[in-house]
Amino acid sequence: MTEANSRRGKSNRARGARWMQACALALREHGWPGAEVVGSHGRSDLTGCGDVGVECKDTQDWSHLQAALDQALADALRRGLSTCCVWKKRAGVADPMEGYVIQQASVYWADRAHLERLERTEAEHRALVQRLAEAEAARGTFTLIDPAADMRAARDAAGGAR
């Protein structure tokens, strides 16, 4: 290996490490307080982000995406996880939240369907609580509350955490 290639390799590894740190920080700022860099060989790059193995890639060419997904899946399976993704940096953009999260379509759509079911259940629950509160208030046995306002107040009291 030439000296120039050695310097380039060190530079690429350092850039990748900075990207992983930026991704972990972005997750902590967006509701994942336990997100941290692992980055050891054979492990996902990030932990503390639920049951998802996350492989962070700086400015790797899109043509290497399949290899990155294969690596993410192998690392996730070693950790006992069934879901993984690649968090790819968007060229020329420093903010990780402006990057791309790539996963297999089957995983994305299954997760999306699950989220939709949860949101419907939550909406149905809120409507039921509201109807019960209104019925109790009409009988004069209950003080009508605003569940959304209570949730906002609790979130604000907790420092804005989700």
Secondary structure, 3 states (H helix, E strand, C coil): CCHHHHHHHHHHHHHHHHHHHHHHHHHHHCCCCCCEECCCCCCCCEECCCCEEEEEECCCCHHHHHHHHHHHHHHHHHCCCCEEEEEECCCCCCCHHHCEEECCHHHHHHHHHHHHHHHHHHHHHHHHHHHHHHHHHHHCCCCCCCHHHHHHHHHHHCCCCC
